Amino acid sequence: MINLFCVGINHRTAPVEVREKLWFSVDEAKALISSTKQQKFSEAVLVSTCNRTELYFVPKGQYPNGMPMWQTLSALKHASGITGEEHFYHFASHNAVRHLLRVSSGLDSLVLGDVQILGQIKDSFKVSQELSATGVILNRLFNKALHVGKRVRTETELGEGAVSVSYAAAELASKIFEDLSKRSALLIGAGETGKLTTRHLLDKHLGKLVIANRTRERADELVAKLGGTVVDFSSLHSELKTADIVVSAVNAPNYILSSLDIKQAMKLRGNRPLVIIDIGVPRNIDPACNNIDNVFYHDIDALSHIIDLNLAHRKAEIPKAQEIIFEELIDFSNWYNSLQVTPTIQQLRETVEAIRHAEVDKHKHHFSPDQLEEVELLTNRIVNKILHQPMVNLRNGSGSSEQEETQHKLHLLRSLFGLDNKVTHER
């Protein structure tokens, strides 16, 4: 068994009002690891994002001891009255390794194939490294997790295709216009969905951004964050003449732009293509404009269809990602087994040698110096012959096909000879 544990809370086990109470800033994560490492852990890494908080640790001595770790996390965030054990999950040994590999690959994310989680894991690992809170186990494990995440990204299409309305909108625009750096977008409404869509467009190197909102102050705030230009809401019609992409996401009982408005704008544009992405519910722009030449109109249902297709494609990639995880889990297990074999052999020899030496010492007064020398040689040969076959079996059983058997042998051997209280790792 690997001396490794994970305790965590995520979107599957707790609602956002509970999860947010367990979110740790970088400074709080540093404080947690620094304050508890000397008493509880030999190694620890805390991963905390908007959808999960997970503590991976190698305990000092046998775990659990003292207050359960979920209670410690809750107490540190003053959330003891809000969180309960039912909100947390616990993994040990290989299950903890498997869980982290699933997280780093995007299989355990709120959005299947999430690409942000890998950077978040990398940042969390770096924090613990800077605090000297990682060692041979977690250094190997988190480097393995980063490797798995990269393999899944490059060897599967788990992260391909838009699976959110905002990203689908931006992806659609980028497919219609091959080079967005030469295009301009008009964002109507400064709400969350419109803002996210615009952010994704900017990530795809949008050339120009214009924002119109009923409350100009909110548009000014958004421009301060994203860049671009603010225009009065009353100037919408004139902006249609130059915009290549229109993203509309406002609350309005009626259409804010009619098909006639769009038709007139197309005449002024010289019939250049216009992409309209209407994310409003109710719809903000008359869908009849889709019948106008060179107007590409898409509402939220059209985007949802794109999302469903992409999500189905991502789900089809899950077996490929699981195969990578299984392969890398075996590799980690083999490494850990090899780590255990050498110190176990050394400890077994030291234990048996101590018994031999004690017995010879107890009876040495019965022998002359020459006889004592013969006794030493004889008992040494007996010890070597007794230990030879177990040592050969352990050394030869660390391959991938025998890893479970090797782990069982190590556990049994350490238990039979009382070696478990003297665990050491080569570094």
C-alpha angles and dihedrals in degrees: 000000000000113000092232134117140184128197118182153151126216147158091288095056105033140030120245094260088062097038093052090059089059096048112121123204118218091261091049091049090052091049092050095050094043095048098045104032097082094048103036114012140049088190133011142170125184118204112193125173136149090275104035147023115195131172117203113191147163106217129219106245121343120341135252101046129150119348114008111255094241088060091048091053092047093048093050090054093042089240100122092117092051105041128061136185089262089069094059136071128204129207130182136192114335092002090060090050092048092049094054091048090052090050094049092049093054095246093118098044127114086241108045110243095016107183097197096068093073092060090046091053090048092051092048091050090050091054092056092044090054088053091049086240096133129075141167095314103044094036089057093040098050093043086052090050092052090048091051092049091053092046092052090049094050102033099041138036094231091125097041125112132026117289099172128064093239095048092044090055093052093044091051092052091049091054093051093045110041095200113037092180087078094048136083129215132205114209113200108197129020098226127127098271094046090046093052092048091051091047090054091049090052089049086058089055100259109194102217136011127199121181128198122183134165089236104050094197091066091050090050090052091051093049089051088058102037105021125233135106133296121222130183116267088238089063095066096109095053092048090057088071094068107023118101094191128035119195114187124187112154136127107249132149092216138030112287089198123035127206087252090057090053093045091053091047091052090056090053090048093055088245094294112165116275123196114205119192109187110191094163122119106230091033115260099206128050106258089212086081087078086078091063116100115260093008113122107195122186127175129192093274091056089050091048089056090054090048093050092051092048092046091051088051091050092049089053088058094056095092090055091052092046090052091054091048092050092049093049092044089057090049091052091047092051090051092050092047091053088048090056099042099067098048091043091054090046093049092046091052091047091049095049092042090053090054092047093048093048093051094046090047091050092056103031093107088070091064138066117234091262092047091047090055090053090049091052092051093045096049091045090054091049092051092047092050093047092050098040099082096042090050093049091049092050095047093046095046101065097092122112095259093054100037096112091046091048091050090050092049092049092049092047094046094048090048096047094048096037094244096137093090091058102054113162133171128209110240 
